[in-house]
Amino acid sequence: MPTAYVLINCDLGSEEDIIRDLKKLPEAVEVSGVYGVYDIVAKIRSDTMDKLRENITWHVRKIDKVRSTLTMIVIEGQGDKK
């Protein structure tokens, strides 16, 4: 199943609101506030790669007060236990 980690920068003080909005998305598997260069990390999963891109572009990135994102798409099968 196509999966991506999305690192999010947001306006100062808006982290809780954005985390709450992200957790409402059915595609958001995990959402956490983090220390460092980014403010939030979200694990997003969709049925297809097209839906994954669409969800990140039109849902995650359009949340109010999200300044920027960095998306890392998981390589399927790499690192799986055998």
N, C-alpha and C positions, 0 to 999 in steps of 0.2 A: 504494500500500500504506500503510495507516494507520501513522503514526510519531509517537512522542512523545519529548521529552527530559525526563528525570526528574532533578531536583536533589534530593540526599539529604543530610540531616544525620544523623549517627550518634554513638554514644557514643565518647568520647575513646579512642583506641587500637584501635578495632575496624575501622578503614578497610580494612585488608588482608583481613580475614576476609569483610567484606561484598563487597568487589570480587571476591574469589574465588567467593563464592556467586552473585553476579550473572552472572559469566562462564559459569557452568554453565547458565544459562537460555538455551534456543535462541532466544528472542525478543530477547535483548540483543545488539545489533549492535556497540555500542561501550561501553566502561566505562572511566572515568578518574578518578583522584583529582585534586582541584583545590584551589587556594588561594582563600580568600575566605569569604563567608558560608556557603557550602555545602561539604561535604567530598568528595562524589562526584557525577559527572554520568554518566547512562546513557542511551544511545539505544536505545529499545525499538521493535520493529516487529512487527506481527501481520497476519494475513490480513484481518481485519475490525475495525471500530471496537469492536464488542462484545468481541471477543477481546483487543484492546489494553487496554481498561478492566479486563477480568477479570485479565489478566496483571499489570497494575500493582497492582491492589487486592489480589489474593490471592497474588501471588508476590513482587513487589518490596517492597511495604509490610510484608509479614509476615516478612521476614528479621530474624533476631534482632539486636538492638541498633540497628536503624534507628529514629531518633527522630521524624523528620518528612520529608515529601517535598513538592516543588512540581512539578506536571506541566504541561508545555507541549506541547499537541498541535499538530503541524505542519499548516498549511493546504496540502492537496494541490494541486499545480499552480502555486501561487504561487512565483515566483522560478525556475521551471524555465527552462532555455535553450530558445529557439525557433528 
